[in-house]
Amino acid sequence: MVNRLSDSDSTYLLQHAGDPVDWWPFCPEAFAEAGRRDVPVLVSIGYAACHWCHVMARESFSDPEIADLMNRHLVCVKVDREQHPDIDALYMQATIALSGHGGWPMTVFTDPEGRPFHADTYVPPADRQGRPGMPRLIRAVAETWRSRRGEVADMGAKVRAMMELHTAPVRPVPSDTGVLDRIVSALADAEDLRNGGFGGAPKFPPSATLLGLTRRAERTGDGSTHALVGRTIEAMLRGGIFDQIAGGFARYTVDAAWRTPHFEKMLDDNALLLRALSAHATPRGIRWRPGRRSRRRSSSSRISAVTTDCSRPPWTRTPTGSRERPTCTRDSGSPRLSARIPPGTPTGSVPCSVWTTPRSPEAGPCPRCTVNPRTPRGSSVSDVASPPPAHGTRNPDATRPRPRRVRRWRRQH
């Protein structure tokens, strides 16, 4: 069965084009159809990368019996939150007001005017752990719509009034220094001193909070506020929310210790985190205490891991947007360089492993490209009997990563 979503340009809606549910896109015609049939509307909101959206689609929307109940008692509307963030934000306020929590997939029941009267997030296919299943919920909504229409109208009016209150113009935040100091103090009191971050499980990366605290520390020169941001970032980087192989951060962790991530990485979340990490790595007007420079370099090195190009093996990746390694114009037929140049490489196109800017032909060959990394500085390749192996060299054509040097610290007695 192919429904009305087959002509959509949304990846998420196209994933539901083959469902037995008679889905409508979000449009005035869908609500007019609900008014003509005198039935409520089910507004289901999700996105393509949502794990529980796929679970609910597999358990409920692909089930023929549940789909038949939905088609008989409801007009079903599917919304991609990435395509319609305004609709998602509006119904998210109603979901939080009605159920006390929010998230995706979002399951909202409205009247033909679009006023919600019942909302939830994930709904199981059968009664589970005290929660009604999808068939029981649909029958209850249909019965309430038929027999208690007045209560539905009153609930819809109350929720709409609450939504209008939340969508009112936001008053400007006072710029009084005392107010900002109280905000910083409240955030410091809410810090998780054991695991880093703020609050308990589940834990989301507080991108806006970290950026705001960093900007406040820059204005006041307060090193303790900057250290608070650093502890949160350090806990996230050392936890499971950070992808140590492919780079980037997961959307959140299900525990308070940043260990167990929810396995989906959102581009917008990582963009906001990249901004916060960059601001923390390059602060302005903050005095660094002894030992902070190493942490600063560590933060700077982690920024490139967020923008890692995942299309190549880990040891050959470069940060997204960076330029290719420059080339030096040198004679590739020189006997001193023959051991370092791959066979078949044309003259003047040998990658330079030292210089960070291209050299002109007048500058001659790179003075350090002929140095064997395994010999003292100044010894050329011709002074060594055998060429250095690929492993451990600075040659970018090497097929294996260069091992890190591990410093051993003497124990202080």
C-alpha positions as CSV (number, residue, x, y, z in Angstrom):
1,M,0.0,0.0,0.0
2,V,1.3,3.4,-1.0
3,N,-0.1,6.4,0.9
4,R,0.0,10.2,0.3
5,L,3.6,10.4,1.5
6,S,5.1,8.8,-1.6
7,D,5.5,12.2,-3.3
8,S,7.2,13.9,-0.3
9,D,10.7,15.3,-0.5
10,S,11.3,14.4,3.2
11,T,13.5,11.3,3.9
12,Y,11.5,10.6,7.1
13,L,8.1,10.8,5.4
14,L,9.3,8.6,2.5
15,Q,10.3,5.9,5.1
16,H,6.5,5.7,6.0
17,A,5.3,5.8,2.4
18,G,4.7,2.0,2.4
19,D,2.9,1.8,5.8
20,P,-0.6,0.4,5.8
21,V,-1.6,3.6,7.7
22,D,-3.3,6.1,5.5
23,W,-0.9,9.0,6.3
24,W,-1.5,12.6,5.3
25,P,1.2,15.3,5.2
26,F,0.6,18.3,7.5
27,C,-1.8,20.4,5.4
28,P,-5.2,22.1,5.7
29,E,-6.8,19.3,3.7
30,A,-6.1,16.7,6.4
31,F,-7.9,18.7,9.1
32,A,-10.7,19.4,6.7
33,E,-11.1,15.7,6.1
34,A,-11.2,15.1,9.9
35,G,-14.0,17.7,10.1
36,R,-15.9,16.1,7.3
37,R,-15.7,12.6,8.9
38,D,-16.1,14.0,12.5
39,V,-13.1,12.2,13.9
40,P,-10.0,13.4,15.8
41,V,-6.6,13.8,14.2
42,L,-3.4,11.9,15.1
43,V,-0.3,14.1,14.6
44,S,2.8,11.9,14.7
45,I,6.1,13.9,14.7
46,G,9.6,12.4,14.4
47,Y,12.7,12.5,12.3
48,A,14.8,10.2,10.2
49,A,17.6,9.6,12.8
50,C,15.3,9.0,15.7
51,H,15.7,5.4,17.1
52,W,12.4,5.2,18.9
53,C,10.6,6.6,15.8
54,H,11.8,3.5,13.9
55,V,10.8,1.2,16.8
56,M,7.3,2.6,16.9
57,A,7.0,2.4,13.1
58,R,8.1,-1.2,13.2
59,E,5.9,-2.2,16.1
60,S,2.7,-0.2,15.5
61,F,2.5,1.6,12.1
62,S,3.5,-1.6,10.2
63,D,1.0,-3.8,12.0
64,P,-2.1,-4.3,9.8
65,E,-4.5,-4.5,12.8
66,I,-3.3,-1.4,14.4
67,A,-3.2,0.4,11.1
68,D,-6.9,-0.6,10.5
69,L,-7.9,0.9,13.8
70,M,-6.0,4.1,13.0
71,N,-7.6,4.5,9.6
72,R,-11.2,3.8,10.9
73,H,-11.1,6.1,14.0
74,L,-8.6,8.8,13.1
75,V,-7.1,11.0,10.4
76,C,-3.4,10.3,10.6
77,V,-0.9,13.1,9.9
78,K,2.9,12.6,9.7
79,V,5.3,15.5,10.3
80,D,9.1,15.6,9.9
81,R,10.4,17.9,12.7
82,E,13.5,18.8,10.6
83,Q,11.2,20.0,7.8
84,H,8.7,21.8,10.1
85,P,10.5,22.9,13.3
86,D,7.7,25.4,14.0
87,I,5.0,22.8,14.1
88,D,7.3,20.6,16.2
89,A,7.9,23.3,18.7
90,L,4.3,24.2,19.0
91,Y,3.1,20.6,19.7
92,M,6.1,19.9,21.9
93,Q,4.8,22.6,24.3
94,A,1.4,20.9,24.3
95,T,2.9,17.5,24.9
96,I,4.9,18.7,27.9
97,A,1.8,20.5,29.3
98,L,-0.4,17.4,28.9
99,S,2.0,14.6,29.8
100,G,4.7,16.3,31.8
101,H,7.5,15.1,29.5
102,G,8.5,15.5,25.8
103,G,10.5,13.8,23.1
104,W,10.2,11.9,19.9
105,P,8.3,10.2,18.5
106,M,5.6,12.6,19.5
107,T,2.0,11.3,19.5
108,V,-0.6,14.1,19.7
109,F,-4.4,13.8,19.4
110,T,-6.2,17.0,18.3
111,D,-9.6,18.1,17.2
112,P,-10.2,19.1,13.5
113,E,-9.2,22.7,14.5
114,G,-5.7,21.4,15.5
115,R,-6.2,21.9,19.3
116,P,-4.5,19.1,21.2
117,F,-6.4,17.3,24.0
118,H,-4.1,14.2,24.6
119,A,-0.4,13.8,23.9
120,D,2.3,11.3,24.6
121,T,5.7,10.2,23.2
122,Y,6.5,6.6,22.4
123,V,3.4,4.3,22.6
124,P,4.0,0.5,22.8
125,P,2.0,-1.8,20.5
126,A,0.4,-3.5,23.6
127,D,-0.1,-2.7,27.3
128,R,3.3,-2.7,28.9
129,Q,4.5,-1.6,32.4
130,G,1.3,0.2,33.3
131,R,1.2,2.1,30.0
132,P,-1.7,1.5,27.5
133,G,-0.8,0.1,24.2
134,M,-1.7,1.7,20.8
135,P,-4.9,-0.3,20.2
136,R,-6.3,0.5,23.7
137,L,-5.3,4.2,23.4
138,I,-7.0,4.6,20.0
139,R,-10.3,3.0,21.3
140,A,-10.2,5.2,24.4
141,V,-9.7,8.4,22.3
142,A,-12.4,7.4,19.9
143,E,-14.9,6.7,22.8
144,T,-14.0,10.0,24.5
145,W,-14.5,11.9,21.2
146,R,-18.0,10.3,20.8
147,S,-19.4,10.5,24.4
148,R,-17.5,13.4,26.1
149,R,-17.1,16.0,23.4
150,G,-17.5,18.8,25.8
151,E,-14.6,17.7,28.0
152,V,-12.4,17.4,24.8
153,A,-13.3,20.9,23.8
154,D,-12.5,22.3,27.3
155,M,-9.2,20.6,27.4
156,G,-8.3,21.8,23.9
157,A,-9.2,25.4,24.9
158,K,-7.0,25.2,28.0
159,V,-4.0,23.7,26.2
160,R,-4.3,26.3,23.4
161,A,-4.3,29.1,26.0
162,M,-1.2,27.7,27.5
163,M,0.5,27.4,24.1
164,E,-0.4,31.0,23.4
165,L,1.2,32.0,26.7
166,H,4.4,30.2,25.8
167,T,4.5,31.7,22.3
168,A,4.1,35.3,23.6
169,P,6.9,37.7,22.8
170,V,9.9,37.1,25.1
171,R,10.8,40.0,27.4
172,P,14.4,41.1,27.2
173,V,16.7,39.6,29.9
174,P,18.0,42.4,32.2
175,S,21.7,43.0,31.7
176,D,22.2,43.7,35.4
177,T,25.5,42.3,36.7
178,G,23.8,40.9,39.8
179,V,21.3,38.8,37.7
180,L,24.1,37.3,35.7
181,D,26.1,36.5,38.8
182,R,23.1,34.8,40.3
183,I,22.7,32.7,37.1
184,V,26.4,31.6,37.3
185,S,26.1,30.8,41.0
186,A,23.0,28.7,40.4
187,L,24.7,26.8,37.6
188,A,27.8,26.2,39.8
189,D,25.5,24.8,42.5
190,A,23.8,22.5,40.0
191,E,27.2,21.0,38.8
192,D,27.6,17.3,39.1
193,L,30.9,17.3,41.1
194,R,31.3,13.5,40.6
195,N,30.6,13.0,36.9
196,G,30.7,16.5,35.5
197,G,27.9,18.4,33.8
198,F,24.7,19.5,35.3
199,G,21.8,17.5,36.8
200,G,21.3,13.8,36.6
201,A,20.3,11.2,34.0
202,P,19.7,11.5,31.1
203,K,22.4,14.0,30.3
204,F,22.4,16.2,27.2
205,P,25.5,18.2,26.2
206,P,24.8,21.7,27.5
207,S,26.1,23.6,24.5
208,A,24.4,27.0,25.2
209,T,25.2,26.8,28.9
210,L,28.9,26.1,28.2
211,L,29.1,28.9,25.7
212,G,27.3,31.4,28.0
213,L,29.6,30.6,30.9
214,T,32.7,30.9,28.7
215,R,31.6,34.4,27.5
216,R,30.8,35.4,31.1
217,A,34.3,34.2,32.2
218,E,35.9,36.3,29.4
219,R,34.1,39.4,30.5
220,T,34.9,39.1,34.2
221,G,38.2,37.2,34.0
222,D,36.8,34.6,36.4
223,G,39.0,31.5,36.1
224,S,36.7,29.4,38.3
225,T,33.8,29.8,35.8
226,H,36.1,28.8,33.0
227,A,37.3,25.8,35.0
228,L,33.7,24.8,35.5
229,V,33.2,24.7,31.7
230,G,36.5,22.8,31.4
231,R,35.4,20.1,33.9
232,T,32.2,19.5,31.9
233,I,34.0,19.3,28.6
234,E,36.7,17.0,30.0
235,A,34.0,14.6,31.4
236,M,32.2,14.5,28.1
237,L,35.4,13.9,26.1
238,R,36.4,11.0,28.5
239,G,32.9,9.5,28.4
240,G,31.1,7.3,26.0
241,I,29.1,10.2,24.6
242,F,32.2,11.1,22.6
243,D,32.9,8.9,19.6
244,Q,36.6,8.1,20.0
245,I,36.9,6.4,16.5
246,A,34.8,8.5,14.1
247,G,34.6,11.7,16.0
248,G,31.6,13.8,17.1
249,F,29.2,13.5,20.1
250,A,26.1,11.5,20.5
251,R,22.8,13.2,21.3
252,Y,22.8,12.3,25.0
253,T,23.6,9.6,27.5
254,V,21.1,7.5,29.4
255,D,23.2,7.6,32.6
256,A,24.6,10.4,34.7
257,A,28.3,9.4,34.1
258,W,28.3,10.1,30.3
259,R,29.0,6.4,29.7
260,T,26.1,4.9,27.8
261,P,25.2,7.1,24.7
262,H,22.0,7.1,22.8
263,F,23.5,6.0,19.5
264,E,22.6,8.9,17.2
265,K,24.7,11.9,16.3
266,M,22.9,15.1,15.2
267,L,24.6,17.6,13.0
268,D,23.0,20.6,14.8
269,D,24.1,19.3,18.2
270,N,27.7,18.9,17.1
271,A,27.7,22.3,15.4
272,L,26.6,23.9,18.7
273,L,29.2,21.9,20.6
274,L,31.9,22.9,18.2
275,R,31.2,26.5,18.9
276,A,31.3,26.0,22.6
277,L,34.6,24.0,22.4
278,S,36.2,26.6,20.2
279,A,35.3,29.4,22.6
280,H,36.6,27.4,25.6
281,A,39.9,26.5,23.8
282,T,40.6,30.1,22.8
283,P,39.4,32.3,25.7
284,R,40.0,36.0,25.9
285,G,41.0,37.9,29.0
286,I,41.3,34.9,31.3
287,R,44.4,34.3,33.4
288,W,45.6,30.7,33.0
289,R,46.8,29.0,36.2
290,P,49.9,26.7,36.1
291,G,49.2,23.6,34.2
292,R,46.3,25.0,32.2
293,R,48.2,25.3,28.9
294,S,48.3,21.5,28.5
295,R,44.5,21.4,28.9
296,R,44.2,24.2,26.4
297,R,46.2,22.3,23.9
298,S,44.1,19.2,24.6
299,S,40.9,21.1,24.0
300,S,42.2,22.5,20.7
301,S,43.2,19.0,19.5
302,R,39.7,17.7,20.3
303,I,38.0,20.3,18.2
304,S,39.3,18.7,15.0
305,A,37.9,15.4,16.2
306,V,34.4,16.8,16.0
307,T,34.7,17.6,12.4
308,T,36.4,14.4,11.3
309,D,36.0,13.2,7.8
310,C,34.5,9.7,8.3
311,S,34.9,8.6,4.7
312,R,38.6,7.5,5.2
313,P,40.4,5.3,7.6
314,P,41.1,6.9,11.0
315,W,44.9,7.2,10.5
316,T,44.5,9.1,7.1
317,R,41.7,11.5,8.1
318,T,42.2,15.3,8.1
319,P,39.8,17.8,9.7
320,T,36.9,18.7,7.3
321,G,37.6,21.9,5.3
322,S,41.4,21.7,5.7
323,R,43.7,22.0,2.7
324,E,45.6,19.1,1.3
325,R,49.3,18.8,2.3
326,P,51.3,21.2,0.2
327,T,53.9,19.9,-2.3
328,C,57.5,21.0,-2.6
329,T,59.2,21.4,-5.9
330,R,62.3,19.3,-5.7
331,D,64.2,16.9,-7.9
332,S,62.6,13.5,-7.4
333,G,65.5,11.9,-9.3
334,S,68.1,12.8,-6.6
335,P,69.8,9.7,-5.2
336,R,69.5,11.2,-1.7
337,L,65.7,11.3,-2.0
338,S,65.1,8.1,-3.9
339,A,64.6,6.1,-0.7
340,R,61.8,8.5,0.5
341,I,59.9,8.9,-2.8
342,P,57.3,6.3,-3.8
343,P,58.0,4.7,-7.2
344,G,56.3,6.3,-10.1
345,T,55.9,9.7,-8.5
346,P,56.4,12.5,-11.1
347,T,58.9,15.2,-10.6
348,G,57.8,18.1,-8.4
349,S,54.8,16.4,-6.9
350,V,56.3,14.7,-3.9
351,P,54.3,15.6,-0.7
352,C,56.2,17.6,1.8
353,S,56.1,16.3,5.3
354,V,57.6,19.4,7.0
355,W,56.6,22.6,5.4
356,T,53.2,24.0,6.1
357,T,53.2,26.4,3.1
358,P,54.0,25.6,-0.6
359,R,57.6,26.4,-1.7
360,S,58.4,28.1,-4.9
361,P,60.9,26.6,-7.4
362,E,63.4,29.3,-6.6
363,A,63.5,28.2,-3.0
364,G,65.0,24.8,-3.9
365,P,64.3,21.5,-2.2
366,C,63.0,21.3,1.4
367,P,66.1,21.2,3.7
368,R,64.5,18.8,6.2
369,C,62.6,16.4,3.9
370,T,65.8,14.5,3.3
371,V,66.4,13.8,7.0
372,N,65.9,10.2,8.2
373,P,63.7,10.3,11.3
374,R,65.6,7.4,12.7
375,T,69.0,9.2,12.5
376,P,70.3,12.4,14.2
377,R,69.1,15.6,12.6
378,G,71.3,16.7,9.8
379,S,72.1,13.1,8.5
380,S,70.7,12.5,5.0
381,V,69.2,9.3,3.6
382,S,72.4,8.6,1.6
383,D,74.3,8.2,5.0
384,V,72.1,5.3,5.9
385,A,72.5,1.8,4.4
386,S,68.7,1.0,4.2
387,P,65.8,3.4,3.8
388,P,63.5,3.9,6.8
389,P,60.4,1.7,7.0
390,A,57.0,3.3,6.3
391,H,55.9,2.7,9.9
392,G,57.2,5.5,12.1
393,T,58.1,7.9,9.3
394,R,56.6,11.3,8.7
395,N,55.8,10.3,5.1
396,P,52.0,11.0,4.5
397,D,51.9,8.0,2.2
398,A,52.6,5.7,5.0
399,T,49.8,3.1,5.4
400,R,49.9,2.9,9.2
401,P,49.6,5.6,11.9
402,R,52.7,6.8,13.7
403,P,52.6,5.5,17.3
404,R,52.3,8.1,20.0
405,R,55.2,8.7,22.4
406,V,54.3,7.9,25.9
407,R,55.9,10.0,28.7
408,R,56.8,8.2,31.8
409,W,56.7,10.4,34.9
410,R,58.9,9.7,37.8
411,R,57.1,9.2,41.1
412,Q,57.8,12.0,43.5
413,H,58.9,10.8,46.8
